[in-house]
Amino acid sequence: MERDEISPRATRWAVLFDWDGVLVDSSRQHEESWHRLAREEGRSLFPGFFLQTFGMKNEWIIPQILHWTKDSEEISRLSLRKEVHFREIVAETGLTLCSGTWEWGQWLAGRAVPTAIASSSQRANIDLVLEKLALRAMFPTIVAAEDVSRGKPDPEVFLTAADRLGVPPHRCVVFEDAPAGVEAGKRAGMKVVALTTTRPPEAL
């Protein structure tokens, strides 16, 4: 094959970032939002709940992990209410970037490396923080919870992000901090970098 016959789409690399715990240090705020929701609803959370579920979609956590309800409308209501609590907590406490986020974003943007956020978080949460921390220009491509029907460890979120960037999965590198996300990246056929920002290495 001649050099000029090789498609740029097939040869360039892309970087896909999880959001919470990878780009922004938001685990405490998410954990507290679950506790507020549980108190509000008169429900309980089991020990270790948050570490087990951080990085999964609410729509999976509520019926399958917490077993609070199987009713789709109630699941949606609880999920949305949990995220309202999260945004209220962010307004109260603020959020900080994970170490290296700004530098990584600048470095990749300066080299025109395609990047995307691929997260189980709702888009409103991501948009709020992107605006507050002036990150919008660095991460123009976002795949959020509303954009997929199946949450991590299903690879749909990463495959969707790769498709939007126009880069094949085997040319993508995923940065993740959650076991479900690491598994999703591997199942997508991508390279995965596991970060120990929220869990010890042995948990990944």
Sine and cosine of phi, psi and omega as CSV:
sin_phi,cos_phi,sin_psi,cos_psi,sin_omega,cos_omega
0.00,0.00,0.76,-0.66,0.03,-1.00
-0.95,0.32,0.48,-0.87,-0.03,-1.00
-0.83,0.56,-0.66,0.75,-0.06,-1.00
-0.97,0.25,-0.07,1.00,0.07,-1.00
-1.00,-0.01,-0.15,0.99,-0.03,-1.00
-0.99,0.15,0.84,-0.54,-0.02,-1.00
-0.95,0.32,0.73,-0.68,0.09,-1.00
-0.84,0.55,-0.54,0.84,0.01,-1.00
-0.87,0.49,-0.54,0.84,-0.07,-1.00
-1.00,0.08,-0.25,0.97,-0.12,-0.99
-0.93,-0.37,-0.34,0.94,-0.02,-1.00
-0.99,0.11,0.31,-0.95,0.03,-1.00
-0.95,-0.31,0.43,-0.90,0.10,-1.00
-0.78,-0.63,0.41,-0.91,0.01,-1.00
-0.87,-0.50,0.80,-0.60,0.00,-1.00
-0.92,-0.40,0.81,-0.59,-0.03,-1.00
-0.94,-0.35,0.74,-0.68,0.34,-0.94
-0.91,0.41,0.22,-0.98,-0.09,-1.00
-0.98,-0.21,-0.95,0.30,-0.06,-1.00
-0.93,0.37,0.81,-0.59,0.02,-1.00
1.00,0.10,-0.12,0.99,0.04,-1.00
-0.91,-0.41,-0.80,0.59,0.04,-1.00
-0.99,-0.16,-0.57,0.82,0.01,-1.00
-0.81,-0.58,0.59,-0.81,-0.01,-1.00
-1.00,0.03,1.00,0.09,-0.16,-0.99
-0.85,-0.52,0.14,0.99,-0.10,-0.99
-0.89,0.45,-0.65,0.76,-0.01,-1.00
-0.89,0.46,-0.66,0.75,-0.01,-1.00
-0.92,0.39,-0.63,0.78,0.03,-1.00
-0.93,0.37,-0.66,0.75,0.02,-1.00
-0.88,0.47,-0.71,0.71,0.01,-1.00
-0.90,0.43,-0.57,0.82,0.00,-1.00
-0.91,0.42,-0.57,0.82,0.08,-1.00
-0.92,0.39,-0.65,0.76,0.02,-1.00
-0.91,0.42,-0.65,0.76,0.04,-1.00
-0.90,0.44,-0.66,0.75,0.02,-1.00
-0.89,0.45,-0.70,0.71,-0.02,-1.00
-0.88,0.48,-0.69,0.73,0.03,-1.00
-0.90,0.44,-0.68,0.74,-0.01,-1.00
-0.89,0.46,-0.59,0.81,-0.06,-1.00
-1.00,-0.05,-0.05,1.00,-0.04,-1.00
0.93,0.37,0.56,0.83,-0.03,-1.00
-0.89,-0.45,0.10,-1.00,-0.03,-1.00
-0.81,-0.59,0.37,-0.93,0.07,-1.00
-0.89,-0.45,0.69,-0.72,-0.03,-1.00
-0.98,0.17,0.41,-0.91,0.01,-1.00
-0.84,0.54,0.70,-0.72,0.01,-1.00
0.98,0.19,0.08,1.00,-0.03,-1.00
-0.81,0.59,-0.73,0.68,-0.16,-0.99
-0.93,0.37,-0.71,0.71,0.00,-1.00
-0.89,0.45,-0.54,0.84,0.01,-1.00
-0.94,0.35,-0.55,0.84,-0.18,-0.98
-0.94,-0.33,-0.21,0.98,-0.06,-1.00
-0.86,0.52,0.83,-0.56,-0.04,-1.00
0.96,-0.29,-0.16,0.99,0.05,-1.00
-1.00,-0.09,0.31,-0.95,0.05,-1.00
-0.96,0.26,0.62,-0.79,0.07,-1.00
-0.82,0.57,-0.61,0.79,-0.07,-1.00
-0.92,0.40,-0.28,0.96,0.12,-0.99
-1.00,-0.10,-0.67,0.75,-0.06,-1.00
-0.87,0.50,-0.74,0.67,-0.14,-0.99
-0.88,0.47,-0.75,0.67,-0.01,-1.00
-1.00,0.07,-0.56,0.83,-0.18,-0.98
-1.00,-0.07,-0.50,0.87,-0.03,-1.00
-0.97,-0.24,-0.77,0.64,0.00,-1.00
-0.99,0.11,-0.41,0.91,-0.02,-1.00
0.84,0.55,0.63,0.78,0.01,-1.00
-0.98,0.22,-0.62,0.79,-0.03,-1.00
-0.23,-0.97,0.43,-0.90,0.11,-0.99
-0.95,-0.33,-0.08,1.00,-0.03,-1.00
-0.96,0.30,0.83,-0.56,-0.12,-0.99
-0.90,0.44,-0.62,0.78,0.01,-1.00
-0.92,0.38,-0.63,0.77,0.02,-1.00
-0.94,0.35,-0.62,0.79,0.07,-1.00
-0.86,0.51,-0.72,0.70,0.01,-1.00
-0.89,0.47,-0.68,0.73,0.00,-1.00
-0.88,0.47,-0.73,0.68,-0.02,-1.00
-0.90,0.43,-0.65,0.76,0.01,-1.00
-0.88,0.47,-0.74,0.68,0.00,-1.00
-0.90,0.43,-0.63,0.78,0.00,-1.00
-0.91,0.41,-0.63,0.78,0.05,-1.00
-0.86,0.51,-0.67,0.74,-0.03,-1.00
-0.96,0.29,-0.48,0.88,0.14,-0.99
-0.88,0.47,-0.70,0.71,0.05,-1.00
-0.86,0.51,-0.68,0.73,-0.01,-1.00
-0.86,0.52,-0.74,0.68,-0.04,-1.00
-0.92,0.39,-0.54,0.84,0.08,-1.00
-0.91,0.42,-0.66,0.75,0.02,-1.00
-0.92,0.40,-0.66,0.75,0.05,-1.00
-0.87,0.49,-0.64,0.76,0.04,-1.00
-0.90,0.44,-0.54,0.84,0.00,-1.00
-0.98,0.20,-0.68,0.73,-0.17,-0.99
-0.96,-0.29,-0.36,0.93,-0.12,-0.99
0.98,0.19,0.06,-1.00,0.04,-1.00
-0.66,-0.75,0.48,-0.88,0.08,-1.00
-0.86,-0.52,0.41,-0.91,0.08,-1.00
-0.96,0.27,0.51,-0.86,0.18,-0.98
-0.93,0.38,0.47,-0.88,-0.02,-1.00
-0.83,0.56,0.79,-0.61,0.06,-1.00
1.00,-0.03,-0.12,0.99,-0.05,-1.00
-0.86,0.51,-0.77,0.63,-0.05,-1.00
-0.89,0.46,-0.71,0.70,-0.03,-1.00
-0.90,0.43,-0.68,0.73,0.02,-1.00
-0.89,0.46,-0.71,0.70,0.00,-1.00
-0.87,0.50,-0.69,0.72,0.01,-1.00
-0.91,0.42,-0.68,0.74,-0.03,-1.00
-0.89,0.45,-0.73,0.69,-0.01,-1.00
-0.92,0.39,-0.67,0.74,0.01,-1.00
-0.89,0.45,-0.62,0.78,-0.01,-1.00
-0.92,0.40,-0.35,0.94,0.00,-1.00
-0.95,-0.32,0.19,0.98,0.04,-1.00
0.83,0.55,0.57,0.82,0.07,-1.00
-0.98,0.19,0.82,-0.57,0.02,-1.00
-0.89,0.46,0.74,-0.68,0.01,-1.00
-0.73,-0.68,0.43,-0.90,0.07,-1.00
-0.50,-0.86,0.48,-0.88,0.20,-0.98
-1.00,-0.07,0.78,-0.62,0.01,-1.00
-0.78,-0.62,0.98,-0.18,-0.24,-0.97
-0.71,-0.71,0.42,-0.91,0.13,-0.99
-1.00,0.09,-0.07,1.00,0.02,-1.00
-0.97,0.26,0.41,-0.91,0.08,-1.00
-0.96,0.29,0.53,-0.85,-0.07,-1.00
-0.85,0.53,-0.60,0.80,-0.01,-1.00
-0.87,0.50,-0.60,0.80,0.04,-1.00
-0.91,0.41,-0.71,0.70,-0.03,-1.00
-0.91,0.42,-0.72,0.69,0.00,-1.00
-0.86,0.51,-0.67,0.75,0.00,-1.00
-0.84,0.55,-0.74,0.67,-0.07,-1.00
-0.97,0.25,-0.61,0.79,0.05,-1.00
-0.84,0.54,-0.66,0.75,0.01,-1.00
-0.94,0.34,-0.71,0.71,-0.05,-1.00
-0.89,0.46,-0.63,0.78,-0.10,-0.99
-0.97,-0.24,0.19,0.98,0.10,-1.00
0.83,0.55,0.75,0.67,-0.02,-1.00
-0.94,-0.33,-0.02,1.00,-0.13,-0.99
-0.81,0.58,-0.70,0.71,-0.07,-1.00
-0.92,0.39,-0.47,0.88,-0.02,-1.00
-0.96,0.27,-0.52,0.85,-0.12,-0.99
-0.77,-0.64,0.95,0.30,-0.05,-1.00
-0.96,0.27,-0.36,0.93,-0.03,-1.00
-0.98,-0.21,0.83,-0.55,-0.05,-1.00
-0.74,-0.67,0.76,-0.66,0.19,-0.98
-0.88,-0.47,0.91,-0.41,-0.09,-1.00
-0.93,-0.38,-0.04,-1.00,-0.07,-1.00
-0.82,0.57,-0.62,0.79,-0.05,-1.00
-0.93,0.36,-0.27,0.96,-0.11,-0.99
-1.00,0.02,-0.13,0.99,-0.04,-1.00
-0.74,-0.67,0.40,-0.91,0.02,-1.00
-0.99,-0.11,-0.33,0.94,-0.04,-1.00
-0.82,-0.57,0.76,-0.65,-0.01,-1.00
-1.00,0.04,0.19,-0.98,0.09,-1.00
-0.86,0.51,0.63,-0.77,0.30,0.95
-1.00,0.09,0.09,1.00,0.14,-0.99
-0.89,0.46,0.65,-0.76,-0.08,-1.00
-0.98,0.17,0.06,1.00,-0.14,-0.99
-0.80,0.59,-0.68,0.73,-0.08,-1.00
-0.89,0.46,-0.63,0.78,0.00,-1.00
-0.97,0.25,-0.63,0.78,0.04,-1.00
-0.91,0.42,-0.60,0.80,0.05,-1.00
-0.91,0.42,-0.67,0.74,0.02,-1.00
-0.89,0.45,-0.69,0.72,0.02,-1.00
-0.88,0.48,-0.66,0.75,0.01,-1.00
-0.89,0.46,-0.67,0.74,0.00,-1.00
-0.91,0.41,-0.52,0.85,0.03,-1.00
-0.99,0.13,-0.25,0.97,-0.04,-1.00
0.96,0.29,0.55,0.84,-0.01,-1.00
-0.83,-0.56,0.74,-0.68,-0.01,-1.00
-0.91,0.41,0.50,-0.86,-0.07,-1.00
-0.81,0.59,-0.62,0.78,-0.06,-1.00
-0.95,0.32,-0.11,0.99,0.07,-1.00
-0.96,-0.29,0.35,0.94,0.01,-1.00
-0.92,-0.39,0.60,-0.80,0.11,-0.99
-0.90,-0.43,0.79,-0.61,-0.02,-1.00
-0.97,-0.24,0.71,-0.70,0.14,-0.99
-0.95,-0.32,0.86,-0.51,-0.11,-0.99
-0.65,-0.76,0.43,-0.90,0.05,-1.00
-0.85,-0.53,-0.04,1.00,-0.09,-1.00
-0.88,-0.48,0.61,-0.80,0.02,-1.00
-0.82,0.58,-0.65,0.76,0.01,-1.00
-0.90,0.44,-0.61,0.80,0.01,-1.00
-0.95,0.32,-0.63,0.77,0.06,-1.00
-0.88,0.48,-0.71,0.70,0.03,-1.00
-0.89,0.46,-0.66,0.76,0.01,-1.00
-0.88,0.48,-0.68,0.73,0.02,-1.00
-0.88,0.47,-0.67,0.74,0.02,-1.00
-0.91,0.41,-0.67,0.74,0.00,-1.00
-0.92,0.39,-0.40,0.92,0.07,-1.00
-0.98,0.19,-0.13,0.99,-0.03,-1.00
0.99,0.17,0.45,0.89,-0.05,-1.00
-0.95,-0.32,0.32,-0.95,0.18,-0.98
-0.96,0.28,0.61,-0.79,-0.05,-1.00
-0.78,-0.63,0.75,-0.66,0.13,-0.99
-0.95,-0.32,0.90,-0.43,-0.01,-1.00
-1.00,-0.03,0.83,-0.57,-0.02,-1.00
-0.98,-0.19,0.61,-0.79,-0.02,-1.00
-0.99,-0.16,0.66,0.75,-0.01,-1.00
-0.98,0.21,-0.47,0.88,-0.04,-1.00
-0.81,-0.58,-0.17,0.99,-0.04,-1.00
-0.59,-0.80,0.42,-0.91,0.08,-1.00
-0.95,0.31,0.36,-0.93,-0.05,-1.00
-0.82,0.58,-0.62,0.78,-0.07,-1.00
-0.92,0.39,-0.30,0.95,0.03,-1.00
-0.99,0.12,-0.16,0.99,-0.05,-1.00
-0.96,-0.27,0.00,0.00,0.00,0.00
